[in-house]
Amino acid sequence: MKALVKESAAPGFVLRDVPIPSILDNEVLIRVRAAGVCGTDVHIFDWDDWAAGRCKPPFTVGHEFAGEVAEVGKLVTDVKVGDRVTAEGHIVCGRCHLCRTGNAHVCPNTRIIGVDRNGCFAEYIAMPATNVWHLDDNIPFEIGGIHDPMGNAFHTALHGTEIPGATVLVTGCGPIGIFAVGICVAAGASRVIASDVNPRRLALARQMGAHDAVAPADLSATVDRATEGLGVDVVLEMSGVPAAIHQAFAEVRDGGRVQMLGIPSKPFEINLATEIIFNGITIYGVVGRRMYDTWIQMTQFLRSGKFDPAPVITHRFPLEGFGEAMHVIKSGDAGKVVFVLD
């Protein structure tokens, strides 16, 4: 089969012919039909400090996908050949304290496809059957293939928050931030404000329903007008940019909530007293998707017809177009980028 491989500890990928994976008795083999490209894949492509410290080539890249089941292990009873599926890409132990208390998304033994083991930028991938998630017949494979980042957005937007009737600020309009805009609109937020430095991504945020989509320089005045100077009820911080994080703390109301998904590239200073403690702010750190209540939420929102992520997908490439895909993502002139496999 064709596979996009991180062959060595250096920048770049290589398209190779590799063996189709064999499966264990509790696994399924999935023919990949669509695969989302993520910022993590760009880090691995560039071979930056994070990738060099985490990944051990050679391995097949990619962790967002959907496809059709081609083979099932003899212990698998609830997945069958021909099923249309996606999958949770975090493979957890199932036995640690966190897994057994409903917190498998922060399992310390997690192995991620396309990072810690072979991934989905290939014609086939082997997955544990417990990680498989069935798709409704009306869900296109390219939408199924972006359930992973959509799940991050659902987790960020909905866990522990009260979105119906709330004012919401989304700082950082990468694909996950743009998904979050649409989720909050579908969930009944009274006003959704999006902030980013990129005009193309602000336009996508408006397309997904943002009432205001503004540059950071205009954010404070926009929040003041929208909330009569109170501040927003909830901030979804998606950028990891220190200036945006400081804005998140400044624009949330006293007693409000900040959900933090964006990852700063390096440590920076926060004044805990004046930015958080004295204002009674609740902060929630977001890791991946909750297994599997986030997946249930995604399915229910898609079935409702009120949330349509399709506008966020702006570019589609074959696996052979990986160089152009990386370029488009790094240029900032894209929403979500997807590999399509025939």
C-alpha positions, 0 to 999 in steps of 0.5 A, a space after each residue: 500500500 501507499 503510505 506517507 512515512 516519516 523516514 528519518 530524524 530530519 525535515 520532510 515526508 516520503 511516499 513509500 510502498 509499505 506492507 498492509 498492516 496485519 491485525 490482532 484478534 481485537 483489532 480491525 483493518 480500515 481502508 482509509 478514504 479521507 484523512 485530515 492534516 493537522 498542525 501536529 503533522 506540520 511539526 513532524 514534517 518540519 522536525 521541530 524541537 517537539 517532534 524531535 523530542 517525541 517521535 521515533 522514525 520511521 513511522 507512518 504519519 497522520 491521526 485523523 481519518 475515516 474509511 471502510 472496515 476491510 477486515 476484523 479480528 476474530 474477537 471483534 463482535 460489534 464491527 463488521 466488514 463494510 462498516 463506515 467508520 472513523 476512530 479515536 486516535 488516542 489508544 489508552 491502557 484502559 486499566 489505570 486510575 484515570 481510565 477507570 474513573 472516566 478520564 481516559 483522555 488523560 491516560 498517562 499510557 496513551 499512544 497516539 497514531 501517527 505519533 507513537 505508532 503507525 498512522 493513517 496517511 496510508 491506504 490502510 490502518 489497523 486500529 483496536 476495535 474499541 477505538 472505532 466509531 461508526 458513522 451515519 450513512 449520510 456523513 461524508 468520509 471527509 467529515 468523518 475524517 475530521 472528527 478528531 479536531 472537531 472533537 477537540 472543539 466540542 470538548 473545549 466548547 461544551 465541557 463544564 460550560 453553560 453555552 445556551 444564552 452565553 456570550 462566548 469569545 473564541 481566541 484563535 481561528 485555526 480550524 479547531 477554533 472555527 469549528 468551536 464558533 459553529 458549535 457555540 452557535 448551534 448550542 444556543 450562545 447569544 453572541 459569539 465573538 471570534 478573534 484572529 490576525 488572519 483575515 481569511 480565517 476571520 471570514 471562515 469564522 463569520 461563515 460558521 456563524 460568528 456575530 463578530 470576527 475581529 482583529 486582536 486590536 479591536 477585540 476589547 472594544 467589541 467585547 465592551 459593546 457586546 457585553 455592556 462592559 461586563 466581559 464575556 461569560 466564556 472564553 475558548 482560547 485556541 491559539 496558544 499565543 501569550 498575547 491572546 491568553 492575556 486577552 482571554 483573561 482580560 475579556 472574560 467577566 469576573 467569575 467567568 470561565 476560560 477553556 484552554 486548548 492552545 499550546 504556547 511554544 514556550 513558558 511565559 509569565 502570568 500574573 495569577 493574582 490580578 489576572 485570575 485569582 482576584 477575578 474568580 476565573 475558572 480555567 479548564 485545560 483541554 486535552 484531546 476528546 473525552 472518551 466517549 461522551 465527546 464523540 456522542 455529542 459530535 454525533 448528536 450535533 451532526 444529526 441535528 443539522 444545526 452544525 455543519 463543519 463542511 465550510 471549514 474544509 478549504 483544500 483537498 489533496 491526494 497523498 502525493 500532494 503532501 508538499 503542497 498541503 504543508 505549504 498551504 497550511 503554513 501559509 495561513 491561507 487555509 481552513 482545514 486541509 484533507 487528504 482524499 484517497 480513492 
